[in-house]
Amino acid sequence: MYPLGLGTASWWWLAVLTTVVFWVLLVPKMPTRTHRISTASVPLAMALFGVGSYFGKHMEAATVLAMYSFAMACFPVGIVGHRRKLARRLMEAKEKGESEDEAAPPAMLAQLLASITVFGVLALWVTR
């Protein structure tokens, strides 16, 4: 079964597209080199999880790529509109020597949670 009737090649293109969008929208706005590197490595971690699902759970390639694409799309959508404030708060926390874990604005966290929920449900519905 191919999710949304798209073949594996189409899902490869969508996975590449969502990865590029992720990198273009999120990585340059990170305030420090460390934040940019850690943000840029998220797609790699997600890809490793996808490879593990493909081989370990014997999932179809199109299904894994569809789930990856939805996961990559949810982060830029969940953070859009809050990137500058997040970068500013990360820098303030770093300068004060405080934990950067609590630097995210509450409104952004709510938007990110909603985005993850919506894209997660869509991914489950599409790949069922």
N, C-alpha and C positions, 0 to 999 in steps of 0.2 A: 504494500500500500504506500502510495506517495502522498504526503501531506499536501492538502489543497490541490491535488492533482499535478503538482509540479515535480519534475524529475530531479534526480540527484544533482545534475549539472546546474539547474536553476537554483537549487538550494545552496550550492557552492557559491554562486554569484551573490546571492542574498547574504550569505555569511561574510563574504569579503566586503560587501557594501556596508553592512552594519558594523563591522570591525573598523573600517575606515571612518565612518561617521562617529563612532565612539572615540577614536583617537583624535580626530579633528576637533570635536566639540569639547572634550574633557581634558586631554593632556596639556595643550598649550595654556590653559587657564590655571593650572596648578601653580602655586606660588614658589615652590622650591624644586630643585633638581630631584631630591629624594621623593617628593610627592609625584612628580612627573613620571619617574621611573616606576614607582609602585602602581600608579594608575595605568600606565602603558602596559604593564605586565598582566593586568586582569584578563584580557583576551587569551593570553597564553595559558593561564591557569584554567580558564573555561574550556579551551581547546583540549588540554590534557584530560580534563574530566570527560569531555565528549569522546575522546579516543578510548578512555577506560570503559565508558558505557558501550561503545561500539564493540570492543573486543570482549569485555567482561560479561556484559548482559546480552551480547549478540543482537543488538538493535540494528535496524536498517540505517544505512548512511543518511538517507534523506530525513529520517526522523531525528537523528542526532543533530544534523545541520539545521533543521527547523527549530529545535529547542535552543541551540546555540544562538541562532539569529534573533529569536525572541528575547533571549537573555541579554544579548548585546544591545538591543534596541531599548530595553526598559531603563537602563541607566542614564543615557542622555535625556530621555523624556522625563525621568524622575528628578533630574537636577537642573533642567533648563529654567532659567530665571533666577537661580540662586548661586550661580557659579562665582560671581564676583564677591558676594558676601561670604561664601564658604572660603574662598582664597584669603580674604581679609581676616576672617576669624582664625584660620589655620596659622597665619603669620603672627597674629596677636598671641595665640597660645604658645607658639614656638619662642617668641621674644620673652614672654613671661615665665617660660620654663614649665608651663602647665601641660597636662595631657591633651593631645590633639584629638582624642577619641570623642570628646564632648563639644567639639568646635562647630559641628553642623547645626545650622539654624533649625528650630523645631518645625517650621513650615516646610522646609526642604525635606526633612525626615518624613513628614506626613505625605508629601507629594511622592517621594521615592517609594514609600510603602504602598501607596495606591498604585503606582506604576508597576511595581513588582507583582502586585496582586493581579492587576488587569492582564499584564503580559503573561504571567504564569498560567492564568485560567485560559487565555487564548492559546498558549502553547499546548496545554493539556487537551483542549478541545480539538485543535488542528491535528495533533499527533495520535489521537485515540484510535 
